[in-house]
Amino acid sequence: MLQIDVDPVLVGIVVVLLAFIFLVYLFLRRTVTAFKEGMQGK
């Protein structure tokens, strides 16, 4: 059985970073989409 000792604090930091990056991606995508629609005059 493979057992890997993982620091819970490190796992928490990685999860928070991934969630932050994902939210920034969604925000930027929404901003770019709204900007394109604004430029098209919709």
N, CA, C and O atoms as a GROMACS GRO file, in nm:
protein
  168
    1MET      N    1   0.085  -0.120   0.000
    1MET     CA    2   0.000   0.000   0.000
    1MET      C    3   0.089   0.125   0.000
    1MET      O    4   0.179   0.139   0.082
    2LEU      N    5   0.061   0.212  -0.093
    2LEU     CA    6   0.140   0.334  -0.105
    2LEU      C    7   0.083   0.440  -0.011
    2LEU      O    8  -0.034   0.476  -0.019
    3GLN      N    9   0.168   0.488   0.078
    3GLN     CA   10   0.124   0.590   0.173
    3GLN      C   11   0.212   0.713   0.158
    3GLN      O   12   0.334   0.706   0.167
    4ILE      N   13   0.148   0.825   0.134
    4ILE     CA   14   0.222   0.951   0.117
    4ILE      C   15   0.179   1.046   0.227
    4ILE      O   16   0.060   1.073   0.244
    5ASP      N   17   0.275   1.096   0.301
    5ASP     CA   18   0.244   1.194   0.406
    5ASP      C   19   0.229   1.331   0.342
    5ASP      O   20   0.324   1.386   0.287
    6VAL      N   21   0.108   1.385   0.352
    6VAL     CA   22   0.079   1.516   0.292
    6VAL      C   23   0.044   1.613   0.403
    6VAL      O   24  -0.037   1.582   0.491
    7ASP      N   25   0.104   1.729   0.398
    7ASP     CA   26   0.077   1.831   0.499
    7ASP      C   27  -0.060   1.895   0.471
    7ASP      O   28  -0.079   1.953   0.364
    8PRO      N   29  -0.153   1.886   0.564
    8PRO     CA   30  -0.287   1.945   0.541
    8PRO      C   31  -0.283   2.094   0.510
    8PRO      O   32  -0.364   2.144   0.432
    9VAL      N   33  -0.189   2.165   0.570
    9VAL     CA   34  -0.177   2.309   0.544
    9VAL      C   35  -0.138   2.333   0.399
    9VAL      O   36  -0.191   2.423   0.333
   10LEU      N   37  -0.045   2.252   0.349
   10LEU     CA   38  -0.002   2.266   0.209
   10LEU      C   39  -0.117   2.236   0.114
   10LEU      O   40  -0.136   2.305   0.015
   11VAL      N   41  -0.193   2.132   0.145
   11VAL     CA   42  -0.309   2.097   0.062
   11VAL      C   43  -0.409   2.213   0.062
   11VAL      O   44  -0.464   2.248  -0.043
   12GLY      N   45  -0.432   2.272   0.179
   12GLY     CA   46  -0.525   2.385   0.188
   12GLY      C   47  -0.479   2.504   0.105
   12GLY      O   48  -0.559   2.568   0.037
   13ILE      N   49  -0.350   2.532   0.110
   13ILE     CA   50  -0.294   2.644   0.032
   13ILE      C   51  -0.312   2.619  -0.117
   13ILE      O   52  -0.350   2.709  -0.191
   14VAL      N   53  -0.284   2.497  -0.161
   14VAL     CA   54  -0.297   2.463  -0.303
   14VAL      C   55  -0.443   2.475  -0.348
   14VAL      O   56  -0.471   2.527  -0.455
   15VAL      N   57  -0.535   2.426  -0.265
   15VAL     CA   58  -0.678   2.435  -0.299
   15VAL      C   59  -0.722   2.580  -0.310
   15VAL      O   60  -0.795   2.617  -0.403
   16VAL      N   61  -0.679   2.663  -0.216
   16VAL     CA   62  -0.716   2.805  -0.219
   16VAL      C   63  -0.658   2.872  -0.343
   16VAL      O   64  -0.726   2.952  -0.408
   17LEU      N   65  -0.534   2.841  -0.378
   17LEU     CA   66  -0.473   2.900  -0.496
   17LEU      C   67  -0.546   2.858  -0.623
   17LEU      O   68  -0.572   2.941  -0.710
   18LEU      N   69  -0.580   2.731  -0.634
   18LEU     CA   70  -0.651   2.684  -0.753
   18LEU      C   71  -0.789   2.749  -0.763
   18LEU      O   72  -0.831   2.787  -0.872
   19ALA      N   73  -0.859   2.763  -0.652
   19ALA     CA   74  -0.989   2.827  -0.652
   19ALA      C   75  -0.977   2.974  -0.694
   19ALA      O   76  -1.059   3.025  -0.769
   20PHE      N   77  -0.873   3.042  -0.643
   20PHE     CA   78  -0.851   3.183  -0.677
   20PHE      C   79  -0.823   3.199  -0.826
   20PHE      O   80  -0.879   3.287  -0.891
   21ILE      N   81  -0.736   3.112  -0.880
   21ILE     CA   82  -0.704   3.119  -1.023
   21ILE      C   83  -0.828   3.094  -1.108
   21ILE      O   84  -0.850   3.160  -1.209
   22PHE      N   85  -0.911   2.996  -1.064
   22PHE     CA   86  -1.034   2.966  -1.138
   22PHE      C   87  -1.129   3.085  -1.137
   22PHE      O   88  -1.187   3.119  -1.240
   23LEU      N   89  -1.146   3.150  -1.022
   23LEU     CA   90  -1.235   3.265  -1.014
   23LEU      C   91  -1.183   3.382  -1.098
   23LEU      O   92  -1.262   3.452  -1.162
   24VAL      N   93  -1.052   3.403  -1.098
   24VAL     CA   94  -0.994   3.510  -1.180
   24VAL      C   95  -1.019   3.481  -1.328
   24VAL      O   96  -1.051   3.571  -1.405
   25TYR      N   97  -1.004   3.353  -1.366
   25TYR     CA   98  -1.030   3.314  -1.506
   25TYR      C   99  -1.174   3.344  -1.545
   25TYR      O  100  -1.200   3.401  -1.651
   26LEU      N  101  -1.270   3.306  -1.458
   26LEU     CA  102  -1.410   3.332  -1.488
   26LEU      C  103  -1.438   3.482  -1.498
   26LEU      O  104  -1.511   3.526  -1.587
   27PHE      N  105  -1.379   3.560  -1.407
   27PHE     CA  106  -1.400   3.705  -1.408
   27PHE      C  107  -1.345   3.767  -1.536
   27PHE      O  108  -1.412   3.850  -1.599
   28LEU      N  109  -1.224   3.727  -1.575
   28LEU     CA  110  -1.164   3.783  -1.696
   28LEU      C  111  -1.243   3.742  -1.820
   28LEU      O  112  -1.261   3.823  -1.911
   29ARG      N  113  -1.291   3.617  -1.824
   29ARG     CA  114  -1.367   3.571  -1.939
   29ARG      C  115  -1.497   3.652  -1.952
   29ARG      O  116  -1.536   3.690  -2.062
   30ARG      N  117  -1.563   3.676  -1.837
   30ARG     CA  118  -1.687   3.753  -1.840
   30ARG      C  119  -1.659   3.898  -1.884
   30ARG      O  120  -1.736   3.956  -1.960
   31THR      N  121  -1.549   3.953  -1.836
   31THR     CA  122  -1.514   4.090  -1.872
   31THR      C  123  -1.486   4.102  -2.022
   31THR      O  124  -1.534   4.196  -2.086
   32VAL      N  125  -1.410   4.009  -2.076
   32VAL     CA  126  -1.377   4.012  -2.219
   32VAL      C  127  -1.502   3.993  -2.303
   32VAL      O  128  -1.519   4.059  -2.406
   33THR      N  129  -1.590   3.903  -2.261
   33THR     CA  130  -1.714   3.881  -2.334
   33THR      C  131  -1.800   4.007  -2.336
   33THR      O  132  -1.854   4.044  -2.440
   34ALA      N  133  -1.812   4.072  -2.221
   34ALA     CA  134  -1.891   4.196  -2.215
   34ALA      C  135  -1.828   4.306  -2.299
   34ALA      O  136  -1.898   4.384  -2.363
   35PHE      N  137  -1.694   4.311  -2.299
   35PHE     CA  138  -1.625   4.413  -2.379
   35PHE      C  139  -1.649   4.389  -2.527
   35PHE      O  140  -1.674   4.485  -2.601
   36LYS      N  141  -1.643   4.264  -2.572
   36LYS     CA  142  -1.668   4.234  -2.714
   36LYS      C  143  -1.810   4.270  -2.752
   36LYS      O  144  -1.833   4.328  -2.859
   37GLU      N  145  -1.906   4.237  -2.666
   37GLU     CA  146  -2.046   4.270  -2.696
   37GLU      C  147  -2.065   4.422  -2.700
   37GLU      O  148  -2.141   4.473  -2.782
   38GLY      N  149  -1.995   4.494  -2.613
   38GLY     CA  150  -2.004   4.639  -2.612
   38GLY      C  151  -1.945   4.699  -2.739
   38GLY      O  152  -1.998   4.797  -2.792
   39MET      N  153  -1.837   4.642  -2.787
   39MET     CA  154  -1.774   4.693  -2.909
   39MET      C  155  -1.860   4.666  -3.031
   39MET      O  156  -1.855   4.740  -3.129
   40GLN      N  157  -1.941   4.559  -3.025
   40GLN     CA  158  -2.027   4.526  -3.138
   40GLN      C  159  -2.156   4.608  -3.136
   40GLN      O  160  -2.236   4.601  -3.230
   41GLY      N  161  -2.176   4.686  -3.031
   41GLY     CA  162  -2.293   4.773  -3.024
   41GLY      C  163  -2.419   4.704  -2.978
   41GLY      O  164  -2.529   4.753  -3.004
   42LYS      N  165  -2.407   4.591  -2.911
   42LYS     CA  166  -2.525   4.519  -2.864
   42LYS      C  167  -2.572   4.578  -2.732
   42LYS      O  168  -2.671   4.532  -2.676
   0.00000   0.00000   0.00000
